Amino acid sequence: SDVCSSDLHGGKLLLASLKGRLVLVNFIDTACAARCAPLMATLAHVGGRLRRDLGKTIFFVSISSDPERDSPARLLEFARANDSQRPGWLFLTGTPAQVDRVMEPFGLRIRGEQSGWGSSSTFAYLLDRKGHITRIYDLSRVRAESLAFDLFRLLPEGDTQ
């Protein structure tokens, strides 16, 4: 399946369709290569640790915070460059209005906030099986092993490796 979708309206439906699974959501900007590389490396390490669970009981969803620049092709290139092109890791973009609507439940906006996008870009949001935010991780501070351990603890009984 495609690593990214150009239709964030579909992405919203996708998030709803992932209920019953854990979903780790983060917001990316493909232009932030130097700043984002360590954050994406943390997620890539965790994704590697999750192996068969990623795409079954846990999904990663990276949503562009710069939809005017981040085309599906650019997201695919970003995913490849950051060792993130793997089953169960979805990259989404859309129109600015669509992205703003998806960011709203996370307390974020593309533009218009005094603090700006950059202050929130290090966070990943864990959605529980009902689609509610249950944990927020600062990817600039959390160790990959700690995050992986936390996610393994939350797997449904019988799904651990």
C-alpha positions in Angstrom: 0.0 0.0 0.0 1.0 3.6 -0.5 3.2 5.1 2.2 1.3 8.4 2.1 -2.1 9.8 1.2 -2.8 13.2 -0.4 -6.3 13.1 1.1 -6.4 14.1 4.7 -10.2 13.8 4.7 -9.5 10.2 4.0 -6.8 10.4 6.7 -9.4 11.5 9.2 -11.5 8.5 8.2 -8.4 6.4 8.4 -7.7 7.5 12.0 -11.3 6.5 12.9 -10.8 3.2 11.1 -7.8 2.5 13.3 -9.9 2.5 16.5 -9.3 -0.7 18.4 -5.5 -0.3 17.8 -2.9 2.0 19.4 -2.0 4.9 17.1 1.1 7.1 17.6 0.5 10.5 15.8 3.2 13.1 15.1 3.3 16.2 12.9 6.2 16.7 10.5 7.6 19.3 8.1 9.8 17.8 5.4 11.9 21.1 5.4 13.1 20.5 8.9 15.5 17.8 8.0 18.3 18.7 10.5 16.0 19.3 13.4 13.6 16.4 12.6 16.2 13.7 11.9 16.9 12.8 15.5 13.1 12.7 16.3 12.4 10.5 13.3 15.4 8.3 14.2 13.7 7.7 17.6 10.4 6.7 15.9 12.3 4.5 13.3 14.1 2.7 16.1 10.8 2.1 18.0 9.2 1.0 14.7 12.0 -1.5 14.2 11.5 -2.9 17.8 7.8 -3.3 17.3 8.4 -5.5 14.2 5.2 -7.5 13.5 3.1 -5.4 15.8 3.5 -2.3 13.7 0.7 -2.3 11.2 -1.4 -4.8 13.2 -1.9 -3.6 16.8 0.0 -0.3 16.6 0.1 2.2 13.8 2.3 5.3 13.4 0.7 8.2 11.5 2.9 11.2 10.5 0.9 14.2 9.3 2.4 17.1 7.4 2.2 20.4 9.1 3.2 22.2 5.9 0.7 20.8 3.4 1.3 23.5 0.8 4.9 22.2 0.4 4.6 18.6 1.4 3.2 16.7 -1.6 2.7 12.9 -1.3 6.0 12.5 -3.4 7.9 14.7 -1.0 6.5 12.7 2.0 7.6 9.5 0.4 11.1 10.9 -0.1 11.1 12.0 3.5 9.9 8.6 4.7 12.7 6.9 2.7 15.4 9.3 4.0 14.3 8.7 7.6 14.0 4.9 7.6 10.3 5.3 8.0 8.9 3.6 4.9 7.5 0.5 6.5 4.1 -1.3 6.9 2.0 0.4 9.5 3.6 3.8 9.2 1.4 6.2 7.3 2.3 9.7 6.0 -0.6 12.0 5.3 -1.1 15.5 3.9 -4.0 17.5 2.5 -5.2 21.1 2.1 -4.3 23.6 4.8 -8.0 23.6 6.0 -8.0 19.8 6.2 -4.7 19.7 8.1 -5.9 22.4 10.5 -9.1 20.4 11.3 -7.0 17.3 12.0 -4.5 19.2 14.2 -7.3 20.9 16.2 -8.0 18.0 18.6 -4.2 18.0 19.4 -4.4 21.7 20.3 -2.3 22.7 17.3 -2.7 24.9 14.2 -0.6 25.3 11.1 -0.4 29.1 11.6 -1.7 31.9 13.7 -0.4 30.9 17.1 2.1 33.1 18.9 4.3 30.1 19.7 4.2 28.9 16.1 4.5 25.4 14.8 8.0 24.7 15.9 7.2 24.6 19.6 5.0 21.6 19.1 6.9 19.6 16.5 8.8 17.4 18.9 5.6 15.8 20.3 4.0 12.4 19.5 0.5 11.7 20.7 -0.6 8.2 21.6 -4.2 7.5 20.9 -5.8 4.6 22.8 -8.0 2.0 21.2 -11.0 4.4 21.4 -9.1 7.2 19.6 -8.5 9.3 22.7 -5.1 10.9 23.4 -3.8 8.9 26.3 -0.1 9.9 26.4 2.1 12.7 24.9 5.8 12.0 24.3 8.4 14.6 23.7 10.6 12.9 21.1 13.5 15.3 21.8 13.7 13.9 25.3 12.3 10.4 25.4 14.7 7.5 24.8 13.7 5.1 22.0 14.0 2.1 24.3 11.7 3.7 26.9 9.1 4.6 24.3 9.2 1.0 22.8 8.9 -0.5 26.3 5.9 1.7 27.1 4.2 0.7 23.8 4.9 -3.0 24.4 3.3 -2.7 27.8 0.1 -1.4 26.2 -0.2 -4.1 23.6 -3.4 -6.3 23.9 -2.8 -9.5 25.9 -1.3 -12.2 23.7 0.1 -9.7 21.2 3.5 -9.4 22.9 6.5 -11.0 21.3 
